[in-house]
Amino acid sequence: MKDDWTECCFEDLLDYEQPTKYIVKSTKYNDSYKMPVLTAGKTFIKGYTNETDGIFDNLPTIIFDDFTTAMQYVNFKFKVKSSAMKILVPTSKLVNMPLVYYAMQVNQVRSDTHKRYWISVFAKKKFLLPPLVEQKEIVKKIEALFSSLDSGIADLKKAQEQLKIYRQAVLKKAFEGEYPQKKIIEIADVKTGATPKRGNAKYWENGTIPWVTSTVVNDEFVNQSSELITETAIKETNCKLIPKGSLLMAMYGEGKTRGKCSELNIDTATNQALAAITLLEENKESKKFLKLFLLKNYEEIRLLSSGGVQPNLNLTIVKNTVIPFPSLKEQHQIVKGIESRLSVCDKVEKDIADSLEKAQALRQSILKKAFEGKLLSEAEIAACKQHPDYEPASVLLEKIKAEKRNNGERTK
């Protein structure tokens, strides 16, 4: 530890307010309203309210989710969504709130048990406090570095979106042309499964057959399930065994999942939320072609299920979906062209994902260096020490504690 730094706890610098009197009364939000309603999680702004009472305005502040330890720095007036948070306020006018917020991000705690964390754990965590003049320079440098980092991240995310558009353009172009058309039911067997009765032990105990539901058919399309059913369940219920290589299409669930398909990599059984498409023997070699066509068209197929009276897909819609069906030679040429272009997309997407991961790691590295006293150069530190208001952090901390005591006495 540097000579002019000192150790302190978060509760030395931060007090808390319970959010009760700031909770929004109505959740009928509207973007035309002015007052934001906040949570401490990733959502942050839940919506906007027109309520004018119970507004928090002691700024800046930090809102802290008492159960997950998620946190947000806030420098504008707000109301809150629920009581599951603490509103953290400085114990003294000498507390540098941005610096404390950054220190909290470095000093995260595990939140895997259901309890309130601020009083029991987080408030008592210790960290190294720099002199106030140095704090201001550290915050300035962190914010400059983060600004550059955020700009780079924004460019990477924009590239991700452009790749999605390019993918769809590749798929759209590939299937343009005058081809013969067939319904899926003309080239494949289409069926769905069922959920064996949960209370019946002979369907679930000592099961050996993987059971796939729409909850595991997500954007990654993992075709393994943690649940296993028995052969008795296959024999006595409508939960059919689907052969490896079949295509699964989600019929129920969230819009982003519904209509997507994936290829089974194991023999499995399915529930009623999935349509299993097993190509007829004479059409087996058309599997890649069909899979890519469904990948292109899942948005259109999904939209068939978005009406008010038909919120989900069903077997009838899947069976009667019309697809172009050129000769096998043409299918292979189309597949080859698509895969060649999409393989380039895959590599670029992986590079972007790796870069985003590195950016997050770099953010933490910047904060770690800041609180190890390694972020500022020797020249920058020397300039801080020449400032007329410079004093050791131990002196600053005593002033903060004294003001906290005085505030406490006045409150009493």
N, C-alpha and C positions, 0 to 999 in steps of 0.2 A: 504494500500500500504506500502511495506517495505521502511524504511528510505533511503536506497541507490538505490532504483528503481526510475524511473521517467516516467511521461506520455508523449507520443509523438504521432504524426500522421504518417501514412505511407509515406506521401509526404515529411516528414522530412528526411526520409532514402532512398526513391526511387524516381528517375526521370524516364522518359519514352522516348523511341524512337518509332516513327511511323515505321511500318514494310515495307513501300512501296518499298524501294530499295532492300529489301531482298526477295521479292515475286518471286517464281519460275516462269519461263516463259513457260515451257512445263510441262504438267502433265503426260507425257509418262514415268512413273516411271519404274524402273527395279532394282531388288534386287542385281544385280551385280554392280550397281553404288555405290559410297561411301558416297555421301552427303545426310543426312536425311532431309526430308521436314516435318515440324511440324505443328500441330494445338494444341490449349490449351485444347481441350476436351479429352475424354477417348481414342479416336483413337491415339492421340499423334503423332506417326510417320505415316504419310500418305503414304510414299513411299521413294524411293531414286532417286536422280537425278545426272547427270554427269555435271551439270552446275558448273562453277568455279568462276563466278563473283557474287557479291552481297551476300557474305557469312558473317553471323553474328558471330563474334569471341570475343566479349567483355564479357568474362565469369568469374564467373557464372552469370546467369540471370534468370528471371522469365517471362514466357510468360503468358499473361492475356487476356482471351476472353472478349472483351469490352461489349458484349451483354449478355452473360450468366454468367460471372464472374468465369468460369472455369479457372484453372491455372495449370502450370507445372513448376517445377524447372529444369533448363537445365545447364549442365556443359560440353557440347560438341558443336562444330561448327555446324551450321545449316542454312537452308533457310526456308521460311514459305509459307503456302498455300494461305493465303488471308490477306486482310487489316483489318479484323474485330478483331484486337487484339492490345494490347500494349506490347512492349518489355521493361520490367522494369529493370533498371540498378541502382547500388548504387550511392548515391550522394557523398559518401566519401569512401576512402579506409578502414575506420574504421567500415563500415557497415558489419555486419555478415549476409550474404545473406541467409544461411540455416535457421537461427533463424527467419528472417523476413518472409520467406516462411511459416514456421510453424505458425507464428502469424497470417498470412493472412487466414490460414485454420480455425483457431479458430474464426476469425472475419468475417465470411461469411455474405453477405447481400442478401436480397430478389432480385431476378432478373426476376420478372414477368411482367415488362413493357419493351417495346422495346426502349431502349435508351443506350447511351454509359456510362458505370458505373465508369470507373477509375477516370476521372477528377471530375465528378459531385458528386460521393458518396464515393467510396472506398478510394481514396487518403486522404480524410479528416477524415477517421475513426481513433479513438484514441485507443491506447493500452499501457500497462505498459512495459517499457524497463528495463531489468536488467543491471548491470555492465558488461562490456565486458568479463572479466575473467569468470564470472558466466554464461554468454551467452554460451561460448564455452563448459562448463561442461554440461549445459542443453541440448545443441545440441547432445553432445556425448551420454548422457543418453537416449534421445529420440530415437536416431538411433539404440542404442543397444536393446531397448525395441521393436522398430518396426521390427528389424531384426528377433527377436524371434517370434513376432506376424506373420510376413510374412511367416516364415517357417511353422508355424501351419496352416495358411490359405492354403498354397500350399498343405499340407497333406490332408486337408479337401476336397479341390477341386479334388485331385487325387482320393480320396475315392468316390466322386460323379461320376466321370467317370467310375470307376470300377463297381459301382452299375448299371450304364446304360448297361454296358457289361453283367453283371449278369442277368439283366431283360431280355435282348434279348436272352440270353442262356436258361433261364427258358421257355420263350415262344417258342423258336425253338424246344427244347426237347419235349415239351408238344404235339406238332403237328406232331412229327415224327411217322411213322407207316403206315401200309397198310390199308387205309380207302377208302370207296367209295368216289367219287368226284362229285361235282355238281357246276354249274355256279351260281353266285349270282342271276341272273334273274330267275332261276328255283325255288328258294325258297323265293324270295322277289319281291315286286313291286319297281322299280327304276325309279325315275323321277327327274326333276329339275324344277326350277321356272323361274321368270323373274323380271325385274325392272319396276314397273309401271311408266308411264311418269311423270317426275318430275313437269312439268309445269301444270299438271291437278290437280286442287284443290280437286276434288271429290275423288281422289285416296289417298290423304295424309292428308287433313284437318280433324281434329276430328277422326283420326284413332283409332281403338281399337285392331287391330291384330298385334302382334309383327312381325317384318320383319328382318330376319337374313341374314347377308351377310358373305362372307368368311373373311372379316376383323375382325369379332368378333369370328371366329373360329381359335383361336390361341393355344399356348401350354397349356393354362389353359382351353380352350374350354368352354367359357362362352356362354351359349345358350340364353341369353337375349339380346335384342336389344333396343337401346334408341329410335329407329324410329318405328312408328306405321302406318299401312295402313288401309284403309277402306274395308268393305265387298264388296263395288262396285269394288274395285281393284281386288279382288279375282274373281268376276263374269266376269269382262270385259277384264282381261289380263291373261297371262299365269302364273301369280304368284300364284301357287297352295298352298292350305292349307295342311300342313303336320302334322299328328297326333303325340301327345306326345309319346315318346318311340321309335320313328324312329331313325335310325342312319344317321347322316349327314357326308358326306365326301367332303372335299374341293378339287375342281378340278382345280382352278386357284390360282395364288398367288405365294408367295415365296416357294422355294423348301422345306424348313423345315416345312411348313404348308401343302403344297399340298400332298394329299394322306392320311392325318390323318383323323380320324373320331371321332365323339362324339355322345353321346345319347341325344336326345332332352328331356328336362324336362318340356316343355310346348307345347301346340298346337301353331304352328307358320306358317308363310309363308317364302319362301326362294327366293333368287335371282338365276340367271343363273350360278353362280360360284360354286354352291353346288349340289351334288347328294344326294337325300333323299332316303334312303333304308328302306322300310317298309316291314317287314317280313309278308308273307302270314299267314292266320289264323292258318293253320296246323303246321306252323313252329315257332310260337311265342315263344315257350320255348327254341329256339336255339339262342335267341338274345345275351346272354352273351358269348356264344361260338363264334358266328360270330364277335362280337365286339373285343374279345381277339385275334382272328385270324387276323383281320384287323390291330390291334395294332402291332402284330408281323410282318406283311407283308407290312406295309405301305411304308417301304423303297423300297421294290421290286416293289410295285404298282407305287410309285412315279417315279422310274427309267423308267417305261414304257412311262412316259410323258416327258422325258428329251431330246429326240431326236430333231434335228434341225427343222424337218418339223412338229413335234407335241409337242410344248412346254408345253402344258397343258393336263390334263386328259380330258376325255369326257365320255358321258353316255355309249357309246359302250364298252370302256375299262372297266368301272366299272361293267356293266352288265355281261360281259364275263370273269370276274375274277373267276378263278377256286378255290374252297375251298374243303378241306377234309370234309366229312359229315358222321361221324359214327352214330351209334344208339344214341337215346336221353340219354340212361343210360350212355353210354361211354362219351358223351358230358358233362354230369353233373360231372362225375369223373374227366375229364380233367380240367374243370372250377374250381372245388374245389381244385385240386392240385396247379393250377396256383395262385389262390387267396390266398391260404395259404402262399405260398412263397413270393408273391408280397406284402402282408400285412407287412411282416418283412422288405422288402425294403422300404416301405412307412414310417415306423417308423424310420428307420435309416436315410433316406433322410430328414425327419423332424428334427431330432436331428442335422444333419449336417447344415441344413439351419439356425436353431436357433443358432448354434455355430458361423457361419459366421456373423450373425447379431450382436451377442455379441462381436465378434472380431472388427467389425467396431465401435461399441459403445465404446469399450475399447480404440481404437485409439484416438477417440475424447476426452475421459476422460484423457488420458496421456497428450494431448496437453493442455487441460483446466488446469490441475494441474501445468503444466510447467509455464503458464503465470499468475498463481495465487501465484507463488513462493513456491509451495508445492511438487515439483518433487524431488528436491535435499534434502538429509538429512541434519540435523544440522551440522554433522561432515564435510560433503562435502562443505557446505557453509562456515564453519569456515576455511577450507583449502583454499578456493578461496580468502578469505580476507587476508590470509597470503602471497599471491602471490605479488611479487615486483611491478607488473604492475597494481595492483588493484586500482580502483578509482570509486567513485559513478557514477551512470548512468547519473546524471544531468551534470557532467563535460564532460563525453563522448559526450552527446547530443550537448553541446555547441561547442565542437570541430568539430563535424559532420556538424553543421549548418554553422560554420565559413568557413569550406572547401567548402561547397555548395555555399556560397556567393562569395568566391574567384574564384571558377570555373565559376560562372555566370559572374563575372566581366571580366575574361579573355576571355570568349566567346563573350561578347560585344565588 
